[in-house]
């Protein structure tokens, strides 16, 4: 019985771990300090509204990965104020 249960437990654990999807964090959201997943900062051109939103494309391509992406684009940015 134990020989059957142990492999099943490992399979279940691997499925639950791999089931977590990418998390995209934008400012001013809090940082996930205790989350141990790989964290990637999407630094590069943003030029709010003028540059291509390549960060969204990266997030889409990595949507099945168990990582955290830090996107510098802000949803609350108003270009007329800056």
C-alpha positions as CSV (number, residue, x, y, z in Angstrom):
1,X,0.0,0.0,0.0
2,X,2.8,2.4,0.9
3,X,4.5,1.7,-2.4
4,X,1.4,3.0,-4.2
5,X,0.6,6.0,-2.0
6,X,4.1,7.5,-2.0
7,X,4.2,8.0,-5.8
8,X,0.7,9.3,-5.8
9,X,1.6,11.9,-3.1
10,X,4.5,13.1,-5.2
11,X,2.4,13.4,-8.3
12,X,-0.3,15.3,-6.5
13,X,2.3,17.7,-5.0
14,X,4.0,18.3,-8.4
15,X,0.6,19.1,-9.9
16,X,-0.4,21.6,-7.2
17,X,3.0,23.3,-7.4
18,X,3.0,23.6,-11.2
19,X,-0.6,24.8,-11.3
20,X,0.3,28.2,-10.0
21,X,0.4,30.8,-12.8
22,X,2.4,33.9,-13.4
23,X,1.7,36.9,-11.1
24,X,2.1,40.4,-12.5
25,X,2.6,43.2,-9.9
26,X,2.3,46.9,-10.8
27,X,3.0,49.8,-8.6
28,X,1.7,50.8,-6.0
29,X,0.8,47.2,-5.1
30,X,2.7,45.7,-2.2
31,X,5.7,43.4,-2.9
32,X,5.4,39.7,-2.1
33,X,8.2,39.5,0.4
34,X,7.7,35.9,1.5
35,X,6.9,34.5,-1.9
36,X,9.9,32.2,-3.0
37,X,9.1,32.2,-6.7
38,X,11.5,33.6,-9.2
39,X,11.0,37.4,-9.5
40,X,11.7,39.3,-12.8
41,X,11.6,43.1,-13.1
42,X,10.4,44.1,-16.6
43,X,12.7,47.2,-16.9
44,X,12.8,48.9,-20.3
45,X,11.0,51.6,-22.3
46,X,7.5,52.4,-21.1
47,X,7.0,56.1,-22.2
48,X,3.4,55.8,-20.9
49,X,1.2,55.6,-24.0
50,X,3.8,56.1,-26.7
51,X,6.0,52.9,-26.4
52,X,4.6,49.5,-27.2
53,X,3.2,47.7,-24.1
54,X,5.8,44.9,-24.5
55,X,5.4,44.1,-20.8
56,X,1.9,42.8,-21.4
57,X,3.2,40.6,-24.3
58,X,6.0,39.2,-22.0
59,X,3.4,38.4,-19.3
60,X,1.2,36.7,-21.9
61,X,4.1,34.6,-23.2
62,X,5.0,33.6,-19.6
63,X,1.4,33.1,-18.4
64,X,1.9,29.4,-17.6
65,X,5.1,29.9,-15.7
66,X,5.3,29.9,-11.9
67,X,7.0,33.3,-11.6
68,X,6.4,36.9,-10.4
69,X,6.8,39.7,-12.9
70,X,7.2,43.3,-11.7
71,X,5.8,45.6,-14.4
72,X,6.8,49.3,-14.0
73,X,3.7,50.5,-15.9
74,X,1.1,52.1,-13.7
75,X,-2.6,51.8,-14.3
76,X,-3.2,55.0,-12.4
77,X,-0.7,57.1,-14.4
78,X,-2.1,60.3,-16.0
79,X,0.1,61.8,-18.6
80,X,-1.4,65.3,-18.3
81,X,-0.3,65.6,-14.7
82,X,3.3,64.7,-15.4
